[in-house]
Amino acid sequence: MNPLTHYPLADLKRIYTTLHAALSYDPLLMDSDLLADLQAHLIGEARRAGVDVSDHGSWAMWLSDQGEGR
């Protein structure tokens, strides 16, 4: 299995936002190791890009910018 770093960032963002949106339909996802690992990876990438991940608006904007992989 490839580590998350082998996949395009834009794909990881899209998968994360899709899973996160499904939490209300499937609350068990909240306990998913995959979702937690994916979120931790994306937080690290966002911080490296200079995003203040504690600001929900900045985090959401960064996640929604899927075209450039940013």
Secondary structure, DSSP 8 states (H G I E B T S, - for coil): ---GGGS-HHHHHHHHHHHHHGGGT-GGGGG-HHHHHHHHHHHHHHHHTT--TTSHHHHHHHHH-TTTT-
